[in-house]
């Protein structure tokens, strides 16, 4: 969801400890945010070529995503001995994933038995790629659930439950606003102050989850709120000073 908002320029930077945000295509991610010093470590995808531990020069977004999945991610465990450095080497060598799998099988140095064989691993790899690129998210502009990126014309949209369940706009909007429980679809109880689960609406920092890890984001269009004055919160005058 945060990646979708970033793609739509609805936020400037995402604060998180989840490196998957880079695989989802977020351009600016702030790690290790310190509420006392208001500092963190900014990763900008445009500057990844300066990395001195991995060869990322000239690597396109698809190759970067393939490298991340191959090294192991939330949706697919890595192959034996396949860390990020080795994955980077193989992706740069073969580029195309069909050639990569063919090359790995031909070299015989890596096996996929733990995954049920190469055929099963390749299928799971494709599903992981689809999830990173086309997960279902909420579009505020369209008031409905959409895909993070448009689906390829060759994909059968009726067989994509693993990207998130299809959902009618009214139910999805009620979940987004915090009116109903996303699992039971039952209304949340209203607190004594009259605020529901979405009582924090209007604060300058929105929180969410990208792929299981907690994240938050600095918003462009946040309305004014007394919460914005709290130390450590991002406001119009409180942008982080990246180290």
C-alpha positions in Angstrom: 0.0 0.0 0.0 2.8 2.4 0.9 4.6 1.6 -2.4 1.4 2.4 -4.3 1.2 5.7 -2.5 4.8 6.4 -3.3 4.3 5.6 -7.0 1.4 8.0 -7.0 3.6 10.8 -5.4 1.2 10.9 -2.4 4.2 10.6 0.0 7.8 11.6 -0.1 9.6 8.9 1.9 8.7 5.8 3.8 10.1 5.1 7.3 10.5 1.4 7.9 12.8 -1.4 9.0 11.5 -3.6 6.2 13.9 -3.7 3.2 11.1 -5.2 1.1 10.0 -1.6 0.4 13.0 -1.3 -2.0 11.8 -4.5 -3.8 8.3 -3.0 -4.1 9.9 0.0 -5.9 9.8 2.8 -3.3 12.4 5.4 -4.4 13.2 6.8 -0.9 13.3 4.7 2.2 14.4 5.9 5.6 15.8 3.2 7.9 16.9 3.3 11.6 14.9 6.4 12.3 15.8 8.0 15.7 13.0 9.9 17.3 15.5 11.8 19.5 17.9 13.0 16.9 15.4 13.0 14.0 18.0 11.3 11.9 18.1 8.1 9.9 19.8 6.3 7.1 18.2 7.2 3.8 18.3 4.8 0.8 17.6 6.3 -2.5 17.1 3.9 -5.4 18.7 6.3 -7.8 21.9 6.0 -5.8 22.1 2.3 -5.5 24.9 2.2 -8.1 27.2 3.7 -5.4 26.9 0.5 -3.3 30.3 -0.9 -2.6 29.2 -4.4 -1.6 27.1 -5.3 -4.6 27.4 -4.4 -8.3 24.2 -2.5 -8.9 25.4 -0.2 -11.6 23.0 -0.2 -14.5 20.7 -2.7 -12.9 17.1 -2.2 -14.0 14.2 -2.5 -11.5 13.2 -5.9 -12.8 16.7 -7.3 -12.3 16.9 -5.7 -8.9 13.6 -7.4 -7.9 14.8 -10.8 -9.3 17.9 -10.5 -7.2 15.9 -9.8 -4.1 13.6 -12.8 -4.7 16.4 -15.1 -5.6 18.3 -14.3 -2.4 15.2 -15.1 -0.3 12.1 -13.0 0.6 8.8 -13.2 2.5 7.2 -15.1 -0.3 10.0 -17.6 -1.2 12.9 -19.0 0.8 16.3 -18.8 -0.9 18.0 -21.8 -2.6 20.8 -23.4 -0.6 23.9 -21.2 -0.6 22.0 -18.4 -2.4 22.7 -15.2 -0.5 22.4 -11.6 -1.8 25.9 -11.5 -3.2 25.5 -14.8 -5.1 22.1 -13.8 -6.3 23.5 -10.5 -7.6 26.2 -12.3 -9.5 23.8 -14.8 -11.2 21.2 -12.1 -12.1 23.9 -9.9 -13.7 25.3 -12.9 -15.6 22.1 -14.2 -17.0 19.7 -11.3 -16.9 16.7 -13.2 -18.2 15.3 -15.5 -15.5 14.6 -18.4 -17.9 18.3 -18.4 -18.8 19.2 -18.1 -15.2 17.3 -21.2 -14.1 18.6 -23.1 -17.1 22.2 -22.0 -16.2 21.8 -22.9 -12.5 20.5 -26.4 -13.4 23.3 -26.9 -16.0 26.0 -25.8 -13.5 24.7 -28.3 -11.0 26.1 -26.3 -8.0 22.6 -25.4 -6.7 19.7 -27.7 -6.2 16.0 -27.0 -5.5 15.1 -30.2 -3.8 14.1 -28.4 -0.6 11.5 -26.6 -2.7 10.1 -29.7 -4.4 12.4 -29.4 -7.5 13.1 -26.8 -10.1 9.7 -26.8 -11.7 8.0 -26.0 -8.3 10.6 -23.4 -7.4 10.3 -21.6 -10.7 6.5 -21.4 -10.4 6.8 -20.1 -6.8 9.4 -17.5 -8.1 6.8 -16.3 -10.7 4.1 -16.0 -8.0 6.5 -14.0 -5.8 7.3 -11.6 -8.7 3.6 -11.2 -9.3 3.0 -10.4 -5.7 5.7 -7.7 -5.5 4.6 -6.1 -8.8 0.8 -6.6 -8.8 -0.5 -7.0 -5.2 -4.0 -5.5 -4.6 -4.1 -2.1 -2.9 -6.5 0.7 -2.2 -6.7 3.6 -4.6 -8.1 6.8 -2.9 -8.4 8.5 -6.3 -10.5 5.7 -7.8 -12.2 4.7 -4.5 -11.7 1.0 -5.2 -9.2 -1.9 -4.9 -6.6 -1.9 -7.7 -3.3 -3.6 -8.5 0.0 -2.0 -7.5 0.9 -2.0 -11.2 -1.3 -2.8 -14.1 -1.6 -6.5 -14.9 0.0 -7.9 -18.1 -2.6 -8.6 -20.8 -1.7 -12.3 -20.7 -2.7 -12.8 -17.0 -6.0 -14.3 -16.1 -7.4 -11.8 -13.5 -9.8 -14.5 -12.2 -6.9 -16.5 -10.7 -5.1 -14.0 -8.6 -6.4 -14.6 -5.0 -2.8 -14.9 -3.8 -2.4 -11.1 -4.6 -5.0 -10.3 -2.0 -8.7 -11.2 -2.0 -11.1 -9.4 -4.5 -13.2 -6.9 -2.5 -16.1 -4.7 -3.3 -15.4 -0.9 -2.9 -17.7 -0.4 0.0 -16.1 -3.1 2.2 -12.6 -2.1 1.2 -13.3 1.6 2.0 -14.8 0.6 5.4 -11.6 -1.3 6.2 -9.3 1.5 5.0 -11.2 4.0 7.3 -11.0 1.6 10.2 -14.7 1.1 10.5 -14.8 -2.6 10.3 -12.5 -5.5 11.2 -10.6 -6.6 8.1 -10.9 -10.3 9.1 -14.4 -10.6 10.5 -15.9 -7.6 8.6 -17.7 -6.7 11.8 -17.8 -3.1 12.9 -15.3 -2.0 15.5 -16.6 -0.8 18.8 -16.7 3.0 19.2 -14.6 4.4 22.0 -16.0 6.7 24.7 -14.4 9.7 22.9 -16.5 9.0 19.8 -13.4 8.0 17.8 -13.3 4.7 16.1 -10.3 2.7 15.0 -9.4 5.4 12.6 -9.4 8.1 15.3 -5.8 9.1 14.4 -7.0 10.4 11.0 -5.4 13.7 10.2 -2.0 13.2 11.9 1.0 13.9 9.8 2.4 10.4 10.0 0.5 7.5 8.6 1.4 4.0 9.5 0.9 0.7 7.7 2.4 -2.6 6.6 4.0 -3.4 3.3 4.7 -7.1 3.5 4.4 -7.9 7.2 6.8 -5.2 8.6 5.6 -2.0 10.3 6.2 1.1 8.3 5.2 4.7 8.2 5.3 7.5 5.7 5.7 11.3 5.5 2.6 12.6 3.8 2.4 15.6 1.4 -1.3 16.4 1.9 -1.8 15.7 5.7 -4.2 18.0 7.4 -3.2 20.1 10.4 -3.3 18.4 13.8 -2.0 19.0 17.3 -0.3 15.6 17.0 2.0 17.1 14.4 3.8 19.1 17.1 5.0 16.0 19.0 8.8 15.5 18.9 9.8 12.9 16.4 6.8 13.3 14.2 7.2 14.4 10.6 5.5 17.7 9.7 6.0 20.4 7.1 9.0 21.7 9.0 10.2 18.4 10.4 11.7 16.4 7.5 14.4 14.0 8.5 18.1 14.9 8.1 19.6 11.8 6.4 23.0 10.8 7.6 
